[in-house]
Amino acid sequence: MFTVLLLTTLLAAADPQAPEVQAPQPEDLAEAGNYKEALDGFRRRAAANANDLDARLWIAWLHEKMGRADLAEPVYRSVVLEAPGHVDAALHFATLLAKQKHHDEAVRVLERVKSADPMNPELLTALGNAHLRVDKKSQLGRAYLEMAAALSPKSVNSAKHERRANPKSPSVPAVGAGS
């Protein structure tokens, strides 16, 4: 009996068709709201490869989600300094700066990355909003917002239509809009 049980166990372990149980990826953990475990996973990934800017960007974002802007800011700053064309890092960093009321610095961060993707509506919207926070009468801010609207008229018009059709629905701020 013991031999049969041992043989069955060994055959099951050697079965190439047996499904492998994979550890959850840090991205999956973060999206599921398991921020602490995701942060640990991204820290391991960044420790294994310090040039993994995406892992470091996730680390900053997770710090921010966990209410630790003081830890997120230097990580965002390091990614933006090492990769001046990293649009996502600049957008996230500028959003954090706007929340902290550092509007001038947010403008500088976004202006530096603009040449990496000058037709990116999300970046142009963030630039427009950042300029308007510095100066409510900024013509440049308005021009960026107009350019963003021209590049993505469907999303802008559908958002306006949705607000008109259902005025009680909450509007979701664009990245870079800040709080």
N, C-alpha and C positions, 0 to 999 in steps of 0.2 A: 504494500500500500504506500509506504513511504517512498519507494523507488518510483512508482507511478506519479506521485505528486511532485517529486523532484524533477522527473523527466518532463512533465507537463509545464512546470514553471520554466525550465530551461528552454523548451521549445517556444513558449510564448515570448520569452525574452529575445530569442533569436529570430522571430518572425519578422521579415522585412516589411510586411504589410501592416504591422501594428502601428497605430498612430503615435507619433511622438508628441509628448506634451512640451510645448514651448513656453518659456518664461515670458510674461507679458513685456512688451517693449515700453520704454519710458514715455513715448508719445501716447500710447494707448492708456497708460496709467494717468497721465496728465489730462487727457480728454475725458476720462472717467471721474476726474475730480480727486484722484489719489495723489495730491501734490507732493507730499513728503516722500513717498516711494518713488515717484517720478523724478524728483529732485536728486535723490540718491543715485538713481540710474544714470541721469545726465552727468552728475558729478563723476561717476566712474568712467563714463564715456569721454569726458573732457580730460580726466587724468590720464587716460590711455593715449589721448591725442589732443594736445593743447591747441592744435590748429583746427579743431572741429568747431568752427564758429557757430554752426547751427545748434550744437549742444550747449554752447555758452549762451546763445540767445535764449534757448529754452530755460536755462538756469535763471537768467535775469527775469524772464516772464513769470516763472514760478515764484521767485522771491516776491515779485510785485503782487501776484495773486494771493500770496500768503500774508500780505500786509507789511512786507519788509522792503519798502522803496529804498531805504538806506543801503540795503544789500544789492538791490537791482541796479541802482544807478551806476556804480563803478563797473559792473559787468557789461551793461549796455555801452558805457563810455569806451571800454577797452575794445569791444567788437567794432564800434564805429571808427575808432582810431586805427585799428589794424586793417579794416576793410572799408575804406571811405565810400565805396560804391555799393555797399550792402543796404539796399533800400528798406528791407523789412526791419533791420536793426535801427536804422535812422528813424523810421516811423514810430517804432515802439519807444525809442529813447526820447524823441520829441514829445510824444504823448505824455510820458512821465514828467518831462520838464514842464510841460504846460500845466499839469496837475499841481506841480510845485510852484507855479506862478513865475517860472524862469522863461518868460516868453521870448526875450531877445536871444537867449542861447538856443531855444527850440528853432527859431528862424535860421540861425547860423548852421545848425546841424542839418536842417532840411535843404538849405541852399547849397551846401557842400555836396549833397548826394544827388541833386537835381540832374546833373549831367549824365549820371548813370542810367536814368530812365526818364527822359524829359517829357514823354507822352503818357506817363502813368497817371490816370485820373485820381487815384487814391493819394499819391504824392502831391499832385497839384492842389487837391482839396486841402490837404494838411498844410501846405505852404500858404494857401490863401487864408485859411483860418488863423495860422500862426501870425501872419502879417497883420491881420485885422485885430488880433489881440494886442499887438504892440501899438498899433495906430488904427483906431476905428474908421478913419477916413482914408486908409491906405488904398490908393489906386492899384498898386501892384497886387495887393491881396485880392481885390475884386477881379483883376485880370486873371489871376490864377484860378479863381473859382469859376469864371466864365469859360476858361480854357478846359477845365475839368468837366464842366457841364457839356461842352461841345464834343468832348471825346467820349462821353458816356451818357448821351441824351436819354436813352431808354431807362436807365436806373434812376436818373434824376427826375424824369417826368413821371415814372411809375410811383416814386416815393411821394411826389406832390399829389398825384391822383389818389393814392391810398389815404393820405391825410385828409383830403377833401371828402372822400367817400366815408371815412371812419375817423372823425376828428378826435375820438377818445383813445385811439390806439397810440401807444408810446412810440416815439421816434427813436431809432437807434443811431447814436452819434457815429460819424465816420472816424476811422483811425486818425489820430492827430487832432481830433476835435477837443480833447481834454475835458476836464470837469470843472 
